[in-house]
Amino acid sequence: MSVERIEANGTNDATAEVVAEALRYYSVAPGVRLNVRSGPGTSYNLVRVLPEGAKVHVYCQSPGTTVTGPYGTSDIWDNISNGEYVADAYVHTGSDGYIAPRCG
C-alpha cells in the first residue's frame, strides 16, 4: 500500500517540484536598478524599480518601445507580473529573440 503526502494547498510534493522547476528565473544585468512599467514601453507609468541583483520570471513577452541595454537593442518587453513589464535588453535570457509566449 502506498500513501502520497498531500500538502495543505492540495498538491503533492512531486507536483510542487515540477512547478518549481518550470518557473525559470532570469537575472537583471549586474549593477542595474531596473524600471518596471505598467505596459510594454517607456511611455507607460513607472510601477516600481527592481533592486540590483534582482531575478525575474518571464510569464510572456510583448513588442513595445525599442530599448538599448547591456544585452543589446530590442523591442521585446518581459511581463514579470500582472501589469508589470521590463525591457528585455536588461534581462539575461540567453537569447536575442522571444523566450516565452507572446502576451495575449
N, C-alpha and C positions, 0 to 999 in steps of 0.2 A: 504494500500500500504506500502510495506517495502522497505527500502533503505539500502544497505550494503555499508559500508565505504571501499573504496579501497585505499590502500597506494600507494605511488609513485612507489614502486617496483612491483606492480601488485598483491600483496596478501592482503587479508582482515585480520582484527585484529585476528579473531578466528584461521585462518591458522597460523599466526605468533606465537600465543601462543602454538599451538600444536607442531610446530617445536622447539620452545624454550624448551618445556618440554621433547622432545625426545633427546635433547643434554644433556646428563648427564656428569657432570664433577667429576673427582676423585682427591683427594688430594695426593700430593707428601709427603713422610714421613717428619715429623717435623724436622727442623734443617738441611735438606739436600738441597744442591745445586746439581741438577741432570743433568748429561751429556746427551745431545741429540745427537744421532748418525744418520748417513745417511742411515743406514740399521740395521737389527736385530742382532747386535753383537758388542762386544768390539773392533773388528778389523776394523770396519767401521770408517770413518772420523768423528771427532767431529764437529758438526754443530753449536751448541751454548750450553749454560748452563742455566738451569731454576733457578730462584732465590728461596730462602727459601720461603715456604708458597704457592708455585705455585699449580694450579689446571689444570688438562689436560682432554681433551675429547679423548676417545679411539675410533678411526674410525674402526680399525681392528687390529688383532694380528697375529704374526708370531713366529714360533720357531726359536731359534738362540743360541747364546752363553749362557751357564748356568752361572747365577749370584746369589750371596747370598747378600741379603739386609735385611732391617728391617722387611719385610713381608715374609721372608723365602727364599728358594733356588728355582729358576725357570729358565727354558729356554724360557719363554714367553717374547716377546718384543711387546710393545704397539706402534702402529702407531698413532702419535698425530697430524700429519700434513703431507702434501705431502713431502716424503723423510725425515721424522723425526721420529725417534724411541727412546723409553726409555725402560729400563729394568723394567719389571712388578714387580719385587721384591721390588721396591722402590715406587710403586703406590698402594694406599689403595683402591683396588677394592672390597674387601669383599669376595674374592674367591681365591683359590689356582689354579683354572683352567681358561679356556678361558671364557671371559665375552662378547666378541664381535666376529663377524665373522672372519675367517682366511683371511689374505690379499691375494689377487689374484695374 
